[in-house]
Amino acid sequence: MRIAIFPDEYLPESTRVHAKMLHELALELKRLGNEVVIIAPGHSKQQTRLSVCYFNGIEVWRFKSGILRGKGRFHRALNETLLSFRAWIAIRNKAMESPFDICINYSPTIFFGPLMAWFKKNRTSYVYLILRDIFPKWVIDEGVIRKDSFIARYFGYFEHLNYRNSDKIGLMSKSTLEHFKDLYPEYCNLNILPNWANCDTLKYKAQDIDIRVKFELKDKIIFFYGGNIGQAQNVFNLLKLANEMKDVNQAHFLFVGQGDSFQQMIEYCELNKLTNVTYMPSVEQDIYEQILGQVDVGMVCLAESHSVNHHPGKILGYMKYSLPILACLNRGNDLIELINNSKSGFGHCCVDIIDIKKSANELIDNEYLRQCMGNNSRKLLEQFFSTENAARIILNSYSSRSSEK
């Protein structure tokens, strides 16, 4: 089969978790005998509307596009709105010559919906939507935009265009699926598609970075956060934990990532004189994985205002490298229960700072506990969050499409 995957970013330029996830999915689908093409935005300065290259054996079509991140919300909204049109202009002839059996649409972004409509109408492709965020609901929850505003209605139009042009919508857990059904009962074409990661850890003959040497952390227990640093994550809950633990000499907190709140994080650390916190901008994927092999605890967090239960993709990297997990999540998130029941770490509601501190101290004081919880997190990855499992769910959905009609 010919399969197209539509991310808004891709390797090697992107450092985001979903870019790596989709690359690993592409490799697995190719291993299973399928012909896989990644169709992703390029940049405004590329000389042709469509650039074709290969990355790790995967064919990549990059269509000319404006900058999506780093230029402010208006420019992002404008350039994302144009994604489908720019992609269609660039790929339509090539896609007509060799049609795709399956189009895998990843959301966010919500703006590939018009392109999916074209594939369904003109090429009768099967569209599988991997839905990781219910946007714009979460930005409304955060108070970034008003529910009754023009921009909310504008985003909502494209959101539902995405849903209507999907043969199947994959949500990351049972609770997110139930929540989606409560919000939008008109859509019944749902299944559960957990996040995924390649279970193979990378082996390096030489390290490009040794964080314990670089930051003089030789004997520290390193609590690590890697990924987006934005309003949805609210890493300030983790910074409050670091502030509470300033007097715990063994503990050190390392943040690696990018996002709208990165500068605010720096200012918070300076204001509170947090000498137990180190922060770095995003790094390339191989450097990131080297760091994962050098830290002791993986941290995840989400803002309390989230009404949708989200499973941050960064947790998969922690599991892959057998790290115990310290989670600070929105109330009711089923990831809390999953972490606690599997004994893969400690999951808490983000307002329970006293309990979070207690768990952090347990991880500092007990090396055996860290090792056991780390081993359990690795087992959890292998059992529920493998790339093989994700590919199987998508392909089975395609195979069973006739019986569902």
ZAMI-500528 format. One line per field, with one value per residue (C-alpha): residue in three letters; residue number from 0; x, y negated, z negated. Coordinates in steps of 0.25 Angstrom, whole numbers, plus 5000, padded with zeros to 4 digits. Example, Ala and Ser with C-alpha at 12.3 -4.5 7.8 and 13.67 -1.06 7.14 Angstrom:
code <- ALA_SER
pos <- 0_1
x <- 5049_5055
y <- 5018_5004
z <- 4969_4971
//
This chain:
code <- MET_ARG_ILE_ALA_ILE_PHE_PRO_ASP_GLU_TYR_LEU_PRO_GLU_SER_THR_ARG_VAL_HIS_ALA_LYS_MET_LEU_HIS_GLU_LEU_ALA_LEU_GLU_LEU_LYS_ARG_LEU_GLY_ASN_GLU_VAL_VAL_ILE_ILE_ALA_PRO_GLY_HIS_SER_LYS_GLN_GLN_THR_ARG_LEU_SER_VAL_CYS_TYR_PHE_ASN_GLY_ILE_GLU_VAL_TRP_ARG_PHE_LYS_SER_GLY_ILE_LEU_ARG_GLY_LYS_GLY_ARG_PHE_HIS_ARG_ALA_LEU_ASN_GLU_THR_LEU_LEU_SER_PHE_ARG_ALA_TRP_ILE_ALA_ILE_ARG_ASN_LYS_ALA_MET_GLU_SER_PRO_PHE_ASP_ILE_CYS_ILE_ASN_TYR_SER_PRO_THR_ILE_PHE_PHE_GLY_PRO_LEU_MET_ALA_TRP_PHE_LYS_LYS_ASN_ARG_THR_SER_TYR_VAL_TYR_LEU_ILE_LEU_ARG_ASP_ILE_PHE_PRO_LYS_TRP_VAL_ILE_ASP_GLU_GLY_VAL_ILE_ARG_LYS_ASP_SER_PHE_ILE_ALA_ARG_TYR_PHE_GLY_TYR_PHE_GLU_HIS_LEU_ASN_TYR_ARG_ASN_SER_ASP_LYS_ILE_GLY_LEU_MET_SER_LYS_SER_THR_LEU_GLU_HIS_PHE_LYS_ASP_LEU_TYR_PRO_GLU_TYR_CYS_ASN_LEU_ASN_ILE_LEU_PRO_ASN_TRP_ALA_ASN_CYS_ASP_THR_LEU_LYS_TYR_LYS_ALA_GLN_ASP_ILE_ASP_ILE_ARG_VAL_LYS_PHE_GLU_LEU_LYS_ASP_LYS_ILE_ILE_PHE_PHE_TYR_GLY_GLY_ASN_ILE_GLY_GLN_ALA_GLN_ASN_VAL_PHE_ASN_LEU_LEU_LYS_LEU_ALA_ASN_GLU_MET_LYS_ASP_VAL_ASN_GLN_ALA_HIS_PHE_LEU_PHE_VAL_GLY_GLN_GLY_ASP_SER_PHE_GLN_GLN_MET_ILE_GLU_TYR_CYS_GLU_LEU_ASN_LYS_LEU_THR_ASN_VAL_THR_TYR_MET_PRO_SER_VAL_GLU_GLN_ASP_ILE_TYR_GLU_GLN_ILE_LEU_GLY_GLN_VAL_ASP_VAL_GLY_MET_VAL_CYS_LEU_ALA_GLU_SER_HIS_SER_VAL_ASN_HIS_HIS_PRO_GLY_LYS_ILE_LEU_GLY_TYR_MET_LYS_TYR_SER_LEU_PRO_ILE_LEU_ALA_CYS_LEU_ASN_ARG_GLY_ASN_ASP_LEU_ILE_GLU_LEU_ILE_ASN_ASN_SER_LYS_SER_GLY_PHE_GLY_HIS_CYS_CYS_VAL_ASP_ILE_ILE_ASP_ILE_LYS_LYS_SER_ALA_ASN_GLU_LEU_ILE_ASP_ASN_GLU_TYR_LEU_ARG_GLN_CYS_MET_GLY_ASN_ASN_SER_ARG_LYS_LEU_LEU_GLU_GLN_PHE_PHE_SER_THR_GLU_ASN_ALA_ALA_ARG_ILE_ILE_LEU_ASN_SER_TYR_SER_SER_ARG_SER_SER_GLU_LYS
pos <- 0_1_2_3_4_5_6_7_8_9_10_11_12_13_14_15_16_17_18_19_20_21_22_23_24_25_26_27_28_29_30_31_32_33_34_35_36_37_38_39_40_41_42_43_44_45_46_47_48_49_50_51_52_53_54_55_56_57_58_59_60_61_62_63_64_65_66_67_68_69_70_71_72_73_74_75_76_77_78_79_80_81_82_83_84_85_86_87_88_89_90_91_92_93_94_95_96_97_98_99_100_101_102_103_104_105_106_107_108_109_110_111_112_113_114_115_116_117_118_119_120_121_122_123_124_125_126_127_128_129_130_131_132_133_134_135_136_137_138_139_140_141_142_143_144_145_146_147_148_149_150_151_152_153_154_155_156_157_158_159_160_161_162_163_164_165_166_167_168_169_170_171_172_173_174_175_176_177_178_179_180_181_182_183_184_185_186_187_188_189_190_191_192_193_194_195_196_197_198_199_200_201_202_203_204_205_206_207_208_209_210_211_212_213_214_215_216_217_218_219_220_221_222_223_224_225_226_227_228_229_230_231_232_233_234_235_236_237_238_239_240_241_242_243_244_245_246_247_248_249_250_251_252_253_254_255_256_257_258_259_260_261_262_263_264_265_266_267_268_269_270_271_272_273_274_275_276_277_278_279_280_281_282_283_284_285_286_287_288_289_290_291_292_293_294_295_296_297_298_299_300_301_302_303_304_305_306_307_308_309_310_311_312_313_314_315_316_317_318_319_320_321_322_323_324_325_326_327_328_329_330_331_332_333_334_335_336_337_338_339_340_341_342_343_344_345_346_347_348_349_350_351_352_353_354_355_356_357_358_359_360_361_362_363_364_365_366_367_368_369_370_371_372_373_374_375_376_377_378_379_380_381_382_383_384_385_386_387_388_389_390_391_392_393_394_395_396_397_398_399_400_401_402_403_404
x <- 5000_5004_5003_5004_5007_5004_5012_5014_5028_5038_5052_5063_5060_5049_5053_5038_5034_5023_5032_5041_5028_5023_5037_5037_5023_5028_5039_5030_5020_5031_5037_5023_5025_5017_5022_5022_5023_5024_5017_5021_5023_5037_5041_5038_5052_5052_5054_5043_5028_5032_5045_5047_5058_5060_5063_5067_5061_5047_5043_5040_5032_5034_5024_5028_5022_5023_5029_5019_5026_5034_5028_5016_5002_4996_5007_5005_4990_4992_5002_4995_4982_4990_4996_4985_4985_5000_5001_4991_4998_5011_5007_4994_5000_5010_4998_4989_5000_5002_4990_4991_4982_4984_4986_4990_4987_4993_4986_4990_4990_4976_4978_4980_4965_4963_4974_4968_4955_4962_4969_4955_4948_4958_4966_4957_4968_4965_4968_4972_4973_4983_4977_4986_4980_4965_4968_4963_4957_4970_4973_4959_4961_4974_4967_4976_4963_4949_4939_4929_4940_4942_4955_4949_4938_4949_4958_4945_4941_4955_4954_4941_4946_4957_4947_4937_4948_4953_4949_4955_4959_4970_4970_4981_4973_4960_4957_4960_4951_4940_4942_4942_4929_4923_4928_4924_4914_4912_4925_4925_4937_4946_4957_4968_4982_4992_5005_5017_5032_5042_5047_5062_5071_5083_5097_5108_5123_5126_5117_5114_5110_5112_5103_5109_5122_5117_5108_5116_5105_5114_5107_5093_5080_5076_5061_5059_5048_5049_5040_5030_5031_5018_5005_4998_5010_5011_5025_5024_5018_5031_5039_5031_5036_5050_5048_5042_5055_5066_5071_5072_5087_5085_5074_5076_5066_5069_5060_5062_5052_5046_5032_5025_5028_5043_5047_5037_5044_5057_5052_5045_5058_5066_5055_5055_5070_5068_5083_5077_5071_5078_5071_5075_5069_5064_5075_5076_5069_5082_5087_5074_5074_5089_5083_5072_5083_5090_5078_5071_5056_5047_5037_5024_5014_5001_4993_4982_4972_4972_4959_4964_4973_4985_4997_5010_5018_5031_5028_5031_5045_5046_5040_5050_5062_5056_5054_5044_5034_5029_5016_5009_4996_4982_4972_4965_4976_4976_4991_4992_4986_4994_5007_5003_4997_5008_5018_5026_5027_5018_5006_5000_4990_4998_4992_4997_5011_5013_5011_5019_5031_5029_5030_5042_5049_5046_5053_5065_5067_5064_5073_5066_5052_5057_5063_5050_5041_5050_5049_5034_5033_5041_5031_5019_5025_5028_5014_5005_5013_5021_5022_5018_5005_5002_5004_4996_4984_4984_4986_4975_4966_4968_4966_4952_4947_4937_4930_4928_4921
y <- 5000_4986_4978_4963_4956_4941_4935_4920_4922_4933_4938_4935_4920_4922_4925_4928_4941_4943_4941_4953_4961_4960_4963_4976_4979_4977_4987_4997_4996_4997_5009_5016_5015_5002_4990_4978_4963_4952_4939_4927_4912_4907_4893_4880_4879_4893_4890_4900_4902_4916_4922_4937_4944_4956_4957_4970_4977_4970_4961_4947_4937_4923_4912_4898_4891_4879_4880_4887_4884_4873_4861_4859_4864_4856_4861_4875_4875_4869_4879_4891_4887_4887_4901_4909_4899_4899_4914_4916_4906_4914_4928_4930_4935_4944_4949_4952_4960_4969_4969_4972_4983_4977_4963_4961_4947_4943_4932_4922_4915_4915_4909_4921_4923_4917_4925_4938_4934_4934_4947_4954_4947_4949_4961_4968_4969_4974_4963_4967_4955_4956_4946_4942_4929_4924_4911_4900_4905_4905_4890_4886_4894_4886_4873_4870_4867_4866_4877_4867_4860_4859_4866_4878_4880_4879_4890_4898_4898_4904_4913_4920_4920_4929_4938_4939_4943_4954_4968_4971_4963_4968_4963_4966_4973_4977_4965_4956_4964_4963_4948_4946_4953_4944_4932_4937_4948_4947_4954_4969_4973_4973_4983_4983_4980_4978_4971_4979_4980_4989_4997_4998_4989_4983_4987_4977_4979_4965_4955_4942_4936_4940_4932_4936_4930_4918_4913_4919_4929_4941_4946_4940_4947_4940_4938_4935_4928_4929_4923_4911_4900_4893_4889_4903_4910_4899_4903_4893_4905_4912_4899_4897_4911_4907_4895_4904_4913_4902_4907_4922_4922_4935_4930_4923_4919_4919_4913_4915_4909_4897_4890_4878_4879_4881_4866_4866_4878_4872_4859_4868_4875_4862_4856_4867_4870_4884_4889_4904_4901_4902_4899_4901_4898_4910_4919_4929_4943_4951_4941_4941_4957_4956_4947_4957_4967_4958_4953_4960_4956_4951_4941_4937_4926_4920_4908_4911_4903_4914_4921_4931_4943_4942_4951_4943_4950_4947_4958_4969_4964_4966_4980_4983_4980_4987_4974_4973_4963_4951_4946_4933_4933_4927_4933_4946_4949_4964_4964_4961_4975_4982_4977_4981_4994_4999_4994_4986_4974_4964_4957_4945_4934_4922_4914_4925_4919_4925_4939_4936_4932_4944_4953_4945_4948_4962_4963_4956_4964_4978_4983_4996_4990_4982_4994_5002_4991_4989_5004_5003_4991_4998_5010_5001_4995_5009_5014_5002_4991_4998_4993_5007_5006_4992_4997_5010_5001_4992_5003_5011_4999_4999_5013_5013_5001_5009_5016_5003_4996
z <- 5000_5002_4989_4987_4974_4971_4960_4958_4955_4958_4955_4956_4954_4944_4929_4925_4920_4930_4942_4936_4933_4948_4953_4945_4950_4964_4962_4956_4967_4977_4970_4972_4987_4990_4998_4989_4992_4982_4987_4978_4980_4984_4983_4991_4997_5004_5019_5023_5018_5016_5011_5011_5002_4993_4978_4972_4985_4984_4996_4991_4999_4994_5000_4999_4987_4978_4964_4954_4941_4935_4942_4933_4932_4944_4954_4949_4951_4965_4969_4963_4970_4983_4981_4989_5001_5002_5000_5011_5021_5019_5019_5027_5040_5033_5024_5036_5043_5031_5021_5007_5000_4986_4982_4968_4963_4950_4941_4937_4947_4950_4964_4973_4973_4987_4992_4987_4993_5006_5005_5001_5012_5023_5019_5010_5000_4986_4976_4962_4952_4941_4931_4919_4915_4916_4921_4920_4907_4899_4902_4898_4885_4883_4885_4898_4906_4902_4906_4913_4921_4936_4935_4927_4937_4948_4942_4939_4954_4957_4945_4950_4965_4960_4952_4964_4974_4965_4967_4953_4942_4932_4918_4908_4897_4892_4884_4896_4905_4895_4893_4908_4909_4899_4906_4920_4920_4935_4938_4936_4944_4932_4927_4917_4922_4911_4913_4917_4918_4923_4912_4916_4908_4916_4913_4915_4916_4911_4904_4911_4897_4883_4875_4861_4866_4873_4862_4850_4846_4843_4830_4832_4834_4847_4849_4864_4872_4888_4898_4900_4890_4892_4885_4887_4879_4868_4864_4853_4844_4846_4843_4830_4826_4829_4821_4809_4810_4811_4798_4803_4807_4815_4824_4837_4848_4863_4873_4888_4898_4905_4905_4901_4886_4888_4884_4873_4867_4868_4861_4850_4847_4846_4837_4828_4828_4832_4833_4833_4847_4861_4874_4888_4902_4910_4915_4927_4925_4923_4913_4906_4905_4899_4888_4885_4883_4872_4864_4852_4852_4864_4861_4868_4865_4870_4866_4856_4865_4875_4877_4887_4882_4890_4889_4892_4903_4895_4885_4896_4896_4881_4882_4893_4884_4872_4864_4852_4855_4846_4852_4849_4857_4858_4848_4854_4864_4865_4867_4852_4849_4860_4854_4840_4843_4851_4841_4852_4843_4836_4842_4835_4838_4840_4828_4818_4817_4803_4808_4820_4812_4803_4815_4820_4807_4808_4821_4816_4804_4810_4822_4822_4823_4835_4842_4839_4844_4856_4860_4859_4868_4878_4877_4879_4892_4898_4894_4898_4905_4916_4930_4935_4927_4933_4947_4945_4940_4952_4962_4955_4956_4971_4973_4965_4972_4981_4970_4962_4974
//
